[in-house]
Amino acid sequence: MVTQQTPTAILETVRSDPHLPGEVDIVIVGGGIAGVSTALFLAEKGLRVCLCEKGQIGAEQSSRNWGWTRQMGRDPSEMPLSIESMRIWRSFDTQFGIDVGYRETGITYLCRNAREIREAEGWAETGRLFQLPQENLDAKRIADVLPGIEPGFTFALHTISDGRAEPTMAAPAIAAGARARGASILTECAVRGIETAGGRVSAAITERGAIPCSAIVVAGGAWSRLFLGNLGIDFPQLKLLVSAARIDNVSNVPEMPVGGGDFAFRKRLDGGFTIALRNTNIAPIVPDSFRLLPEFLPTFVKSWRELKLRIGRQFVNELAMPRQWALDGETPFERVRVLDPAPHEPFNRRAVRNLRRVFPAFSSARITDDWAGLIDATPDGVPVIDQVEEQPGLFLSSGFSGHGFGIGPGAGMLMAQLIAGETPLVDPAPFRLARFRPNGRKNAIRLTPIAGKA
Ligand SMILES: Cc1cc2nc3c(=O)[nH]c(=O)nc-3n(C[C@H](O)[C@H](O)[C@H](O)COP(=O)(O)OP(=O)(O)OC[C@H]3O[C@@H](n4cnc5c(N)ncnc54)[C@H](O)[C@@H]3O)c2cc1C
C-alpha cells in the first residue's frame, strides 16, 4: 500500500498572516526557495517585506526536489553563486537559527562509460579552477567512499563540500525565519499583477487587495513567464517534468547523495530515500514550445539524449489558459493553487532497478510514494536574478533550470543586495535578463537601489 508521504503531504504548513500589511518596501511573488530566501535577507536589512504565495509555502518545486545542494556540475558562470550558497546552507542553523535539515555529506557521481568519464573529468577542471575540495576516485577509492557498491566502476567524481538538505523543511523554515524578522507572509494569496505611478512600480495587486510598495520581486518558478507576459515582458522559460519517488526499507547505504548515469538517490532525515532516474526528463510539448523554439533549439539539440518529448493534456490546458487578464477578476494563479503533475511511474521503477544493480542494499527497497514537479528552464540553463529594465521597480529571480534548490539561498541574498543597492556577493552579470534580448549581452546594468547602505 502506498503511504501518504508525498512532499506536499508532509510539508510543514506556514499559516498565513490574517490581513494584508499596509505599505511595504518590497512585495515578493512566490514562496519557493528563491522567494523565501529573498524575503529573509531583505527582512534582515530592516526593509519592510511582504511575501505572497498563491498556494502554500514551498508546495511546488521547492518541496518536490531531490534535496541535493551541489556545486558539482554547475555552469562556470554559476560557480561563485553556488559556492556562496553552500556557505549560507552551512550557516542557516548557526547564524540564523533556521533548521533546514542541511548535512555536508559530500556528493559522488559515478561514471559508467568513456563519455561520462570525459564529461566528469572536464568538469573537475572547473572545480579545480574554483579550488573546490574534490577528488577523482578510482575503483579502490570508490569502494572506500561508497561501501556496499558492486565492483565495476573505475571512475567517480567526489565533491567534498557538497551536501543535502530537506526540501519539505527548508522553504517553510526560511519563511518562518523571515517572519520572525518582521516580514509579512500571506498564503493562498495570488498576486494578479502590478500597478505603477510615474512609470515606477507602486503596488502589487493581489486577490485580497492592493499592497502599496516600491519594488516587486517575481520569484514565481514555473509561473514567472505567464506573470511577466501579462505585463508585456518576454521571459523565455519552458517547463520540464521530473519524477521522483520515496523508497523505504533500505539500510547500510551511504549518507551522501550519489548519482550515476541512470539513477540518483539521497538519504532523507526520516530514514527513507528520495530516488529518481537521472538524465531522463519529459519535455511536455505546449504552445510555448513552438513560440520559444528558436531560443531553445540549441538546448534541445544538445540535450536530445535526456529529453523525451510528449504531447498530452498539458498542451490543451496551457492553450486554454488566458495569457492576458484584468486585475479585478480571477486569474490563472488562483485556478491552480499548487502545480501537482502526475509522475511518470515507469521512470521511478526503472531507477530502482538500476540502483539495485549498483547497490545490492536496495534489493529490499519498496516504493512508498511517487510524485513529480515541473522545473522551469531558461534557454542557457542559468537563472535570471536581475532588475527588469522595461519596468522600474520590477525584479526577477527565476528560471533556475532544475538546480535552484542548491543555489536558492545565494540567489535570495544576491536579489536582496541588488534591491538594497549594496555591493553584491558575486558578479550579477551572468544572471541578467538582457542576455535573452537582441544584442542583450552588450547592455549595461542599471540598478536603481530603493533603500539601503549602498
Ligand atoms: C523533481 C525535482 C528534482 C529537483 N532536484 C533538485 C536538486 O536536487 N537540487 C537542486 O538544486 N534543485 C533541484 N530541483 C530544482 C529546484 O527544486 C528548483 O530550481 C527550485 O525549487 C526553484 O525554486 P523557486 O522558488 O524558483 O520556484 P518554486 O519552488 O516553484 O516556487 C515558486 C512559487 O511561486 C508561486 N507563485 C507563482 N505565481 C504566483 C503568483 N502570481 N502569486 C503568488 N504566488 C505565485 C508558486 O505557487 C510557487 O510556490 C529539482 C526540481 C524538481 C521538480
The ligand as a Gaussian input file, in Angstrom:
#p B3LYP/6-31G(d) Opt

LIG

0 1
 C       11.779000      16.517000      -9.123000
 C       12.735000      17.676000      -8.993000
 C       14.030000      17.438000      -8.532000
 C       14.918000      18.509000      -8.344000
 N       16.106000      18.282000      -7.725000
 C       16.911000      19.323000      -7.385000
 C       18.075000      19.121000      -6.603000
 O       18.367000      18.024000      -6.148000
 N       18.871000      20.204000      -6.345000
 C       18.559000      21.446000      -6.784000
 O       19.334000      22.376000      -6.554000
 N       17.413000      21.682000      -7.480000
 C       16.576000      20.658000      -7.775000
 N       15.405000      20.872000      -8.443000
 C       15.069000      22.245000      -8.865000
 C       14.605000      23.090000      -7.696000
 O       13.598000      22.425000      -6.971000
 C       14.052000      24.417000      -8.242000
 O       15.013000      25.016000      -9.111000
 C       13.751000      25.416000      -7.134000
 O       12.968000      24.819000      -6.127000
 C       13.027000      26.621000      -7.729000
 O       12.617000      27.455000      -6.679000
 P       11.675000      28.692000      -6.982000
 O       11.461000      29.378000      -5.704000
 O       12.228000      29.448000      -8.131000
 O       10.320000      28.032000      -7.555000
 P        9.156000      27.208000      -6.833000
 O        9.636000      26.383000      -5.714000
 O        8.413000      26.500000      -7.914000
 O        8.259000      28.336000      -6.200000
 C        7.538000      29.278000      -6.957000
 C        6.307000      29.654000      -6.158000
 O        5.695000      30.802000      -6.729000
 C        4.295000      30.680000      -6.521000
 N        3.636000      31.614000      -7.447000
 C        3.707000      31.622000      -8.802000
 N        2.986000      32.644000      -9.302000
 C        2.437000      33.293000      -8.263000
 C        1.576000      34.423000      -8.151000
 N        1.151000      35.097000      -9.221000
 N        1.194000      34.828000      -6.907000
 C        1.640000      34.163000      -5.800000
 N        2.446000      33.063000      -5.852000
 C        2.840000      32.647000      -7.071000
 C        4.030000      29.209000      -6.787000
 O        2.802000      28.788000      -6.222000
 C        5.241000      28.548000      -6.159000
 O        5.003000      28.124000      -4.830000
 C       14.511000      19.830000      -8.688000
 C       13.224000      20.057000      -9.188000
 C       12.335000      19.000000      -9.321000
 C       10.953000      19.277000      -9.814000

